[in-house]
Amino acid sequence: MSVKLKPVHHKVILVLLLLSGVALIFKFNWNYQSKSREEFRMETLHINSAHDLPVTQISLDGIQPSDKADLNCKMYNCFDIYRCGSDENHPNKMKVFLHPLSQYTDESGASITPSLSKEFVEMYYAIAQSDYYTGDPDNACIFIPPVDMLNQNRLNVQKVGQLLTKLPHWTRGTNNLIFNFLPGNSPDYSTAIEVPHNKAIIAGGGFSHWTYRSTFDVSIPVYSPLVKGVKLQQETDGLIRKWLLISSQTNIHPEFRQELETLASSSSDFLLLDKCRNVPEDVPLQFTRCKNDEQKKYPEILQEGTFCLLLPTSRLGQSALMESMQAGCIPVFACDTYILPFSEVLDWSRASVLIREDSLPDIMNILRRIPHEQVVLMKKQVEFLYTSYFTNIPAITMTTLQIINDRVFPHVATTYEKWNNPPSSNSVQSPLFLPLISPKEDGFTAVILAYDRVLSLFQLIKSIDKVPSLRMILVVWNNQHKAFPARNEWPIIEHEWKVIQTSSNELSNRFFPYNEIKTEGVLAIDDDIIMLTTDEIEFGFQVWREFNDRIVGFPPRLHIWGDDGKMRYVSDWTNDISIVLTGAAFYHNYYNYLYTYKMPGGIKDWVDNHMNCEDIAMNFLVSNYSGKAPIKVTPRKKFKCAECATGGSLSLDETHMVER
């Protein structure tokens, strides 16, 4: 069989030759030799300045930089996960490619990139000696641009943006990672780096809620060189420090400064520091702070404070955070929009105090109300977080890469406990000091809130009776005008059960710490929830056992900001949730005590007076004490009540949704 080939047109051949020539030129310009980890380590180890770098001349004529940040970026739409394999030696470990470092100039010889900072070289070296490093760009998941962008003040934003576009493997920033401690320039000081980076991930030190792309960017601490070489004394656990609160930041906004001066004049345990005006020439300004004209050594003075205040200055990200943590001083954040460093994985509620900026006048009273035992635990947590994730540039770099690696390989992601619990702890404890997993043999008590829906109540009791982990059923009869059925009318079941007649019709009755509840686990359930199957209830209980400081429930609700700028309460079934309703949810019996006796303000009274929102109140209470979100367990069917359509349901009242 013969095949007849068509002649190739001479114009096609010319085009192919031209394309080959362009490819050869491109390959010549960016001929990156694959380097071993040891070769790259030795190369970065001896770099101290731009004079140690080869010079690469780049033509920027006609080069358009990438678009500015794509604010809609998430890992699923701006990140190519298919690049991220792992090798046999390091399974489930993404690979990071480091572009060779160079001093880039334009055609005139003018520098495009700034000289390299010691911090940037340390970051490069840390990656080069880690298991993340690969010298082969074809096997890389993440690319690190060879430009020091840690401090935007040193950058020509336009030219650096053009250079990034010309880098191989840039592709509008996809899978590129940029580190930046100080974003923005005077006078606006943007909270995110202004170099056009489109889809690149930013590990930034000054994010606000408006610029942070949640679960895409990484909020990192602003590194402070002052923590190097300063040896602070170790203290004895429980030692009470001289000052309850220290404010050491400079350039604080005048409004905040006025409020702090008022506090300092009325609080003897508040130390307000500022810049020193008369400092000897041989003493660097950054190592001193003054109370009036009295000089203090900085950051050593921070070790005399229990709490250290952090307010917004010209920048949101503050190097004072690292300085405070190194001194064992508990941070107090009064920055309403600041994204706390590594908050995607770190539970700051265990190591800091967060208040609103407008609560600043009451800050001393807030701090005095914190029990001494809790202060001791918070100090230990500050020390753990600092030594694990903040202490130097390599620690910050590796923590950032680990967070991204957990996103890439979620099935082996680092657990909450491993991120937040010191490894030296003999037993891992939840924030409520409960065992991490409740005992299986303990089972749960089903607390059914009932009013007059007898048929569905009996059907529910017979269904729950079949759940293997059930220990008792407690019916809370909330109707004072109609007696509950006689005992001989109730269904015959295997488990113990009891009915409690309440003295008043209040929704909070479902959360009372009844003596009859002997188990840690409680299933709060309404008398009309008859669509849950036995195995669904049992599965919900087993999930709760592993997360016993949270609410684990079935029906979800969501609150979001609408396009009209107003808050919306969404009762549709979605995968995004804010709370789970306690009409069918597991929680720890301890929360009954907190709800009944420790609920702040007039929340419980409002709930009882309005016959509404007890589930919202319980969700807020649990999240406030645990620092964690609820967990939704998805049932097979939506929740519907056949009897509810004919009346008797509070949710049918037209004011019900408005109040919620």
C-alpha positions in Angstrom: 0.0 0.0 0.0 1.5 3.4 -0.9 0.7 6.7 0.7 0.9 9.9 -1.3 2.1 12.9 0.7 0.8 16.4 -0.1 3.5 19.0 -0.9 4.2 21.5 1.8 3.7 25.1 0.8 6.9 27.2 1.0 5.2 29.8 3.2 4.4 27.1 5.8 8.1 26.1 5.8 9.1 29.7 6.4 6.8 30.1 9.3 8.1 26.9 10.9 11.7 28.0 10.5 10.9 31.4 12.1 9.1 29.7 15.0 12.1 27.4 15.5 14.4 30.4 15.6 12.2 32.1 18.2 12.2 28.9 20.3 16.0 28.7 20.1 16.4 32.3 21.2 14.0 31.8 24.1 15.8 28.6 25.1 19.1 30.5 25.0 17.8 33.3 27.1 16.3 31.0 29.8 18.5 27.9 29.6 17.9 26.9 33.3 20.2 24.1 34.2 18.7 21.6 36.5 20.6 21.9 39.8 20.7 19.6 42.7 19.6 20.8 46.2 23.3 20.9 47.3 24.3 22.9 44.3 21.6 25.5 44.9 22.4 25.6 48.6 26.0 26.4 47.9 25.0 29.0 45.4 22.7 30.9 47.7 24.9 30.4 50.7 27.6 32.7 49.3 25.2 35.5 48.1 25.5 38.6 50.2 24.5 41.3 47.8 23.7 42.2 44.2 27.5 42.3 43.4 27.6 38.5 43.9 25.0 37.9 41.2 25.3 37.5 37.4 23.8 40.3 35.4 21.0 39.5 33.0 19.9 42.2 30.5 16.2 42.1 29.6 14.4 44.1 27.0 11.1 45.3 28.4 9.9 47.1 25.2 6.4 46.3 24.4 6.0 43.9 27.4 2.7 44.2 29.2 2.7 43.2 32.8 0.0 40.8 34.1 -3.3 42.1 35.3 -3.6 43.2 38.9 -4.6 40.7 41.5 -7.6 38.5 40.4 -9.7 39.0 43.5 -11.9 35.9 42.6 -8.9 33.5 42.8 -9.4 30.3 44.7 -7.3 27.1 44.5 -9.8 25.5 42.2 -9.8 28.3 39.5 -6.4 30.0 39.7 -4.2 27.0 40.6 -3.2 24.1 38.3 -3.3 21.2 40.7 -2.3 18.7 37.9 1.3 20.0 38.1 1.5 18.8 41.7 2.7 15.2 41.8 5.0 13.8 44.4 8.0 11.4 44.1 8.7 8.1 45.9 11.2 9.6 48.3 8.8 12.4 49.4 5.2 11.3 48.9 2.5 13.9 49.3 5.1 16.7 49.1 4.7 19.3 46.4 7.8 20.4 44.5 9.1 24.0 44.4 11.3 25.4 41.7 13.6 28.3 42.4 14.6 30.4 39.4 18.4 31.1 39.3 19.1 34.4 41.0 20.3 37.3 38.9 20.6 41.0 38.8 18.2 42.1 36.0 18.8 45.3 34.0 17.1 46.9 31.0 18.8 47.9 27.7 20.3 51.0 29.2 21.9 49.1 32.0 19.5 50.5 34.6 18.6 48.0 37.4 15.1 46.5 37.2 15.3 44.5 40.4 16.6 45.8 43.8 19.6 44.3 45.6 18.8 41.2 47.5 18.0 41.5 51.2 19.4 39.1 53.7 15.9 37.9 54.4 15.2 37.0 50.8 18.4 35.1 50.5 17.6 33.2 53.8 14.2 32.4 52.3 15.7 31.0 49.1 18.3 29.0 51.0 15.6 27.5 53.3 13.6 26.3 50.3 16.8 25.0 48.6 17.7 22.8 51.5 14.2 21.5 52.1 12.4 18.5 50.7 10.2 20.8 48.7 13.0 21.8 46.3 13.3 20.6 42.8 15.8 21.7 40.2 13.5 20.5 37.4 10.8 23.1 36.4 8.9 20.4 34.5 8.3 18.6 37.8 7.5 21.7 39.8 4.2 22.5 41.5 5.2 26.0 42.7 7.5 28.5 41.2 9.3 31.2 43.2 10.2 34.3 41.1 13.8 35.4 41.4 12.9 39.0 42.5 13.1 40.3 46.1 9.6 41.6 46.6 9.7 41.5 50.4 9.6 45.3 50.7 7.5 47.1 48.1 9.2 50.4 48.9 12.3 49.1 47.1 10.4 48.2 43.9 9.7 49.8 40.5 6.2 48.2 40.4 5.8 48.6 36.6 9.2 47.2 35.6 9.0 44.3 38.0 5.5 43.5 36.7 6.9 43.5 33.1 9.8 41.2 34.2 7.5 38.7 35.9 5.5 38.5 32.6 8.7 37.5 30.7 9.7 34.8 33.2 9.2 31.2 31.9 6.4 29.3 33.8 4.7 32.6 34.8 1.5 32.0 32.8 -0.3 35.0 34.3 1.0 34.0 37.8 -0.5 30.5 37.9 1.3 28.4 40.5 3.7 31.2 41.3 4.3 32.2 44.9 5.4 35.7 45.9 6.6 36.6 49.4 6.0 40.1 50.6 6.4 41.5 54.2 5.7 45.2 53.5 3.1 46.0 50.9 2.1 49.4 49.5 3.9 52.7 49.4 3.4 56.0 51.1 0.9 57.6 51.7 -1.8 55.0 51.1 0.1 51.9 52.2 -2.0 49.3 50.4 -2.6 46.1 52.4 -1.5 43.9 49.5 1.5 44.1 47.1 0.8 46.4 44.1 3.1 44.6 41.6 0.7 43.2 39.0 0.5 39.5 39.8 -2.9 38.3 38.5 -3.2 34.6 39.7 0.0 34.3 41.7 -0.4 33.3 45.4 0.8 36.1 47.7 2.3 35.3 51.1 1.7 38.7 52.5 2.4 40.4 55.8 -0.3 43.1 55.8 -3.6 41.7 54.4 -7.0 43.2 55.3 -10.3 41.6 54.8 -10.7 43.6 51.5 -7.5 42.4 49.9 -7.0 38.9 51.2 -8.1 36.0 48.9 -9.3 33.5 51.5 -7.8 30.0 51.2 -5.7 31.2 48.3 -3.3 33.8 49.7 -1.3 33.2 52.9 -1.2 35.8 55.6 2.3 35.8 57.1 3.9 37.7 60.0 6.0 40.9 59.2 9.5 39.8 60.0 11.3 41.8 62.6 15.1 41.9 62.5 15.1 43.1 66.1 14.4 39.6 67.4 17.8 38.5 66.2 20.5 38.7 68.9 18.2 39.8 71.7 18.3 37.2 74.5 15.4 37.4 76.8 15.3 35.9 80.3 13.2 32.8 81.0 10.5 33.3 83.5 8.8 31.1 86.0 5.3 29.9 85.1 2.6 32.0 86.8 4.9 35.0 87.5 2.9 38.2 87.5 4.6 40.8 85.4 5.0 44.5 86.2 2.6 45.9 83.6 -0.7 44.4 82.7 -0.6 46.1 79.2 2.2 47.7 77.2 1.7 49.8 74.0 5.1 50.2 72.2 4.1 51.0 68.6 5.2 54.2 67.0 3.3 56.3 64.4 -0.1 55.4 65.9 -3.0 57.3 64.4 -3.7 60.5 66.5 -7.2 59.3 67.5 -5.8 56.0 68.9 -3.0 58.0 70.6 -5.4 60.3 72.4 -7.4 57.3 73.7 -4.2 55.6 74.9 -3.0 58.7 76.7 -6.4 58.9 78.5 -6.0 55.2 79.5 -2.4 55.7 80.7 -3.5 58.7 82.9 -6.1 56.6 84.7 -4.5 53.1 84.7 -1.3 52.5 86.8 -0.7 49.1 85.2 -0.7 50.4 81.6 2.6 51.4 80.1 2.4 53.7 77.0 5.7 54.1 75.1 6.6 56.1 72.0 9.6 57.2 70.0 12.5 58.8 72.0 13.5 62.3 71.1 16.9 62.6 72.7 18.9 59.4 72.0 22.7 59.2 72.0 24.1 58.8 68.5 25.6 55.4 69.3 22.2 54.0 70.2 20.0 52.9 67.3 16.5 54.4 67.5 14.8 51.1 66.9 16.3 49.7 70.1 14.7 52.4 72.4 11.3 53.4 73.5 10.4 56.2 75.9 7.8 56.9 78.5 7.9 60.7 78.4 11.7 61.2 78.6 12.5 58.0 80.4 14.3 55.6 78.1 13.6 51.9 77.9 15.5 49.2 76.2 13.5 47.7 73.3 12.3 45.0 72.8 13.5 43.9 76.3 10.9 46.1 77.9 8.1 44.0 76.5 9.1 41.2 78.8 7.7 43.2 81.7 4.2 43.2 80.2 1.5 40.5 80.4 -0.3 41.8 77.3 1.0 43.8 74.4 -1.3 46.0 72.4 -1.3 46.0 68.5 -3.2 48.7 66.7 -3.2 49.7 63.1 -0.5 52.2 62.2 0.3 53.3 58.6 0.5 49.6 57.9 -1.8 46.8 59.1 0.9 44.2 59.4 3.1 44.9 62.4 6.7 43.8 63.1 5.7 44.5 66.8 3.8 41.2 66.7 7.0 39.1 66.5 8.7 41.3 69.1 5.9 40.8 71.5 5.6 37.1 71.0 9.4 36.6 71.5 9.1 38.4 74.8 6.3 36.1 75.9 3.8 39.0 75.8 0.3 38.0 74.9 -0.8 40.0 71.8 -4.0 42.1 72.1 -5.3 42.8 68.6 -7.4 45.9 68.1 -7.3 45.8 64.3 -10.8 45.3 62.9 -9.8 44.3 59.4 -6.4 42.6 59.9 -5.9 39.0 58.7 -3.9 37.4 61.5 -0.7 35.5 60.4 -1.3 31.9 59.4 -4.9 32.2 60.7 -6.0 29.6 58.2 -4.5 27.0 60.5 -3.6 28.7 63.8 -6.2 29.2 66.5 -5.4 32.7 67.7 -8.1 32.6 70.4 -5.8 30.4 72.4 -2.8 32.8 72.2 -4.2 36.3 72.0 -7.1 38.7 72.8 -9.1 40.2 70.0 -11.2 43.3 70.6 -12.9 45.7 68.3 -11.2 49.1 67.8 -14.2 50.9 69.3 -13.8 48.8 72.5 -10.3 50.3 73.1 -11.5 52.6 76.0 -12.7 49.4 77.9 -9.5 47.4 77.2 -8.2 47.4 80.8 -11.4 46.0 82.2 -11.5 43.4 79.5 -8.0 42.2 80.3 -8.6 42.2 84.1 -11.5 39.9 83.7 -9.3 37.1 82.2 -8.6 34.5 84.9 -4.9 34.1 85.9 -5.0 30.4 84.9 -6.1 31.3 81.4 -3.3 33.9 81.1 -0.7 31.3 82.0 -2.0 28.9 79.3 -2.1 31.7 76.8 1.6 32.6 77.5 2.5 29.0 76.9 0.6 29.0 73.7 2.3 32.2 72.5 5.7 30.6 73.2 4.7 27.5 71.2 3.4 29.4 68.2 6.5 31.7 68.1 9.1 28.9 68.3 7.2 26.8 65.8 6.2 29.2 63.1 7.6 32.7 63.7 11.1 32.6 65.1 13.0 33.2 61.9 12.8 33.4 58.1 13.1 29.6 57.5 10.2 29.0 60.0 8.0 31.5 58.2 8.9 30.1 54.8 8.3 26.4 55.7 5.0 27.2 57.5 3.8 29.0 54.3 4.8 26.0 52.1 3.1 23.5 54.5 -0.2 25.4 54.4 -0.2 25.3 50.6 0.9 21.7 50.6 -2.0 20.9 52.9 -4.3 22.4 50.3 -2.7 20.4 47.5 -2.9 17.1 49.4 -5.9 17.5 51.7 -6.1 13.8 52.5 -2.9 14.0 54.5 -3.3 17.6 55.7 -1.9 18.6 59.1 -4.6 18.4 61.7 -5.9 21.2 63.9 -4.3 19.5 66.9 -0.9 19.2 65.3 -0.9 22.9 64.2 -2.1 24.2 67.6 -1.0 21.7 70.3 2.5 21.6 71.6 4.1 18.2 70.9 5.4 17.9 74.4 1.8 17.7 75.8 1.3 14.3 77.4 -2.4 14.3 76.4 -4.1 16.4 73.8 -6.9 18.5 75.2 -9.6 20.5 73.6 -10.1 24.1 74.5 -12.7 23.0 77.0 -10.2 20.6 78.7 -12.4 17.7 77.6 -10.9 14.4 76.4 -10.4 14.7 72.6 -12.7 11.7 72.0 -15.7 11.0 74.3 -16.0 7.4 75.5 -18.0 5.2 73.2 -19.8 3.3 75.9 -21.1 6.5 77.4 -23.6 6.9 74.6 -25.9 9.9 74.4 -29.2 11.2 75.9 -31.9 12.3 73.5 -33.6 15.5 74.7 -36.9 16.0 72.8 -38.6 19.4 73.0 -42.3 18.7 72.7 -45.5 20.8 72.8 -48.6 19.0 71.4 -47.5 17.1 68.3 -48.2 13.7 69.9 -48.2 11.5 66.8 -44.9 12.7 65.5 -43.4 12.6 69.0 -44.3 8.9 69.4 -43.0 8.1 66.0 -39.7 9.9 66.8 -39.3 8.0 70.1 -39.8 4.6 68.4 -37.2 5.6 65.8 -34.6 6.9 68.3 -35.0 3.8 70.5 -33.3 1.8 67.7 -30.1 3.8 67.7 -27.3 1.6 69.1 -25.6 4.4 71.1 -28.7 5.8 72.8 -28.8 5.6 76.6 -31.9 7.5 77.6 -34.8 9.6 76.1 -35.8 12.8 78.0 -39.0 14.5 76.8 -39.3 18.1 77.8 -43.0 18.9 77.7 -43.2 22.6 77.1 -47.0 23.0 77.2 -48.6 24.3 80.4 -52.2 24.3 79.0 -52.3 20.7 77.8 -51.1 17.7 79.8 -48.8 15.2 78.2 -50.3 11.8 77.4 -50.9 9.2 80.2 -48.1 6.7 80.6 -50.1 3.8 79.2 -50.5 5.7 75.9 -46.8 6.0 75.2 -45.0 3.5 72.9 -43.2 0.6 74.5 -39.5 0.9 74.0 -36.3 -0.7 75.3 -34.5 2.3 76.7 -35.2 4.3 79.8 -37.3 7.4 79.2 -38.8 10.2 81.3 -41.1 13.2 80.7 -40.4 16.6 82.4 -43.2 19.1 82.7 -41.8 22.7 82.4 -43.2 25.5 84.5 -43.2 28.0 81.5 -43.2 27.8 77.8 -39.6 28.8 77.0 -37.3 27.5 74.2 -34.4 27.6 76.6 -35.9 24.7 78.5 -34.3 22.4 76.0 -30.8 23.5 77.1 -31.3 23.2 80.9 -28.7 21.0 82.6 -31.2 18.4 83.9 -29.9 16.0 86.5 -31.4 13.1 84.5 -28.7 13.7 81.8 -25.9 11.3 82.8 -24.0 11.2 79.5 -21.5 13.7 78.0 -23.3 13.6 74.6 -26.7 15.2 74.2 -29.0 15.0 71.1 -31.3 18.0 71.0 -34.1 17.2 68.7 -37.6 18.6 68.0 -40.7 16.4 68.2 -41.4 16.7 64.5 -38.0 15.5 63.2 -39.1 12.1 62.0 -37.2 11.9 58.7 -33.8 11.0 60.2 -33.0 7.3 60.0 -31.4 5.2 62.7 -28.1 5.0 61.0 -28.0 8.7 60.3 -28.4 9.5 64.0 -25.8 7.0 65.0 -23.4 8.4 62.4 -24.0 11.9 63.7 -23.1 10.7 67.2 -19.9 9.1 66.1 -18.9 12.3 64.3 -19.6 14.3 67.4 -17.4 11.9 69.5 -14.4 13.0 67.5 -15.3 16.7 67.7 -17.0 16.8 71.1 -16.3 20.5 71.7 -18.4 21.5 68.7 -22.1 21.3 67.7 -22.6 18.5 65.1 -26.0 18.7 63.5 -28.1 18.1 60.4 -30.1 21.2 59.3 -27.9 24.1 58.3 -28.4 27.9 58.0 -26.2 30.5 56.4 -25.8 34.3 56.8 -24.1 36.3 53.9 -23.8 39.8 52.7 -26.2 40.4 49.8 -25.5 42.4 46.7 -27.6 45.2 48.3 -25.0 45.6 51.1 -27.4 44.0 53.7 -27.1 40.9 55.7 -29.2 37.9 54.5 -30.3 34.9 56.5 -30.5 32.0 54.2 -32.6 28.9 55.2 -32.1 27.1 51.9 -30.0 23.9 52.1 -26.5 24.7 50.8 -23.0 23.4 51.3 -22.0 26.7 52.9 -23.1 27.0 56.5 -22.9 29.4 59.4 -24.8 27.4 62.0 -26.5 24.1 62.4 -30.0 24.2 64.0 -30.3 22.6 67.4 -33.6 21.0 66.3 -31.4 18.0 65.4 -27.9 18.3 66.7 -25.4 16.8 69.1 -23.4 18.8 71.7 -21.6 18.3 75.0 -23.7 18.4 78.2 -21.4 21.0 79.6 -22.9 23.6 77.2 -26.2 23.2 78.9 -24.6 24.7 82.1 -23.0 27.5 80.1 -26.2 28.4 78.3 -28.3 28.4 81.4 -25.9 30.1 83.9 -23.1 31.8 81.9 -24.9 33.3 78.8 -23.6 36.9 78.5 -25.8 39.9 78.5 -29.6 39.5 78.1 -29.4 37.0 75.3 -31.2 34.2 77.2 -34.0 36.5 78.3 -34.4 37.9 74.8 -34.7 34.3 73.4 -37.3 33.4 76.0 -39.4 36.5 75.5 -39.4 36.3 71.7 -39.6 32.4 71.5 -37.0 32.5 68.8 -33.2 32.2 68.1 -32.2 29.8 70.9 -30.3 27.7 68.3 -28.4 30.8 67.1 -27.6 31.7 70.7 -26.3 28.2 71.4 -24.2 28.2 68.2 -22.6 31.5 69.1 -22.0 30.3 72.7 -20.2 27.1 71.6 -18.1 28.8 68.9 -17.1 31.5 71.4 -16.0 29.0 74.0 -14.3 26.5 71.6 -13.1 28.9 68.9 -14.4 26.4 66.3 -17.2 26.2 63.8 -20.1 23.7 63.9 -20.1 20.6 61.7 -22.9 19.7 59.4 -23.8 16.0 58.8 -25.8 15.6 55.6 -29.0 13.5 55.8 -30.6 11.8 52.9 -33.8 13.8 53.0 -34.7 17.4 53.6 -36.5 18.2 56.9 -40.2 18.3 56.4 -43.0 18.1 59.0 -46.3 16.8 57.9 -48.2 18.3 60.9 -46.4 21.7 60.7 -48.3 22.8 57.6 -51.5 22.8 59.5 -50.3 25.1 62.3 -48.5 24.9 65.6 -45.1 25.7 64.2 -43.3 28.8 65.4 -41.4 29.1 62.1 -44.7 29.8 60.2 -45.1 33.1 62.0 -44.2 35.9 59.5 -42.1 37.7 62.1 -40.0 34.6 62.8 -37.6 35.0 59.9 -37.3 38.8 60.4 -36.2 38.3 64.0 -33.6 35.7 63.0 
